[in-house]
Amino acid sequence: MGKAVSAYEAHGELATIYDFGNGVKEKWVGGSKAWRNNNPGNLTPAKAHPNQIGVAWGMAVFPSWEDGKGAMFAQLRRPLYRNLSLAKAIYQYAPPKFNPTENYISFVLAHVNEGKAENEKINRDTVLSSLSDERLWDVVNAMISFEKTTEGKIVKIYPKTGLYIWHTSHDEKVK
C-alpha cells in the first residue's frame, strides 16, 4: 500500500487519520500520542522535519515509525542539541516542568552503557557531537524506551466505490 502522504487529528475521538492518497485511509485509535503519530520522540511540528506529513495532538506526524525515529536522530544532530552534553540535551528535550529529567538521564545512561567496555561508555557530560552515529542511535533508542510507547489499534477505511447494485421487480430475489 505504500506510505501515507498526509495525516491529521480525528475530531471527536482519540485518533490520527493517515491518508494514503489513493482513497484508502487508516485510523490509528487509542494508544499513546507517540504511537498514533509515528513520532517516538514526540517532536513538535517543524519545517526541519522533511518527512513530516501532518500535525495531530500538537505533535508532528510521520508516515512510518522509522521516519519518526530518523527525525528524532536528526533533531539531536541539529545545532540546538549537537554541542550540548547528554544531560543538557535531555534537559532541553525533556524539561523538568513536564518530565522526570534526572530519571530520564539515568535511564538513558544505563541503557547505552550496558555491556560496554569502560572506554566505550558515555556519561552525562559527553557532548552529542562527539558520538558516532551508532552511539547516537543507542541514545535515541534508549530515549524511545524511556517514553514507553503504547500501541492502540489500526482501522482501515476504504473508499466508496460509487458502484450500486440495482434490483428490479423481475429479479427473483426481490419480493
Secondary structure, 3 states (H helix, E strand, C coil): CCCCCEEEECCCCCEEEEECCCCCEEEEECCCHHHHCCCCCCCCCCCCCCCCCEEECCEEECCCHHHHHHHHHHHHHCHHHHCCEHHHHHHHHCCCCCCCHHHHHHHHHHHHHCCCCHHHCCCCCCEHHHCCHHHHHHHHHHHHHHHCCCCCEEEEECCCCCCCCCCCCCCCCCC
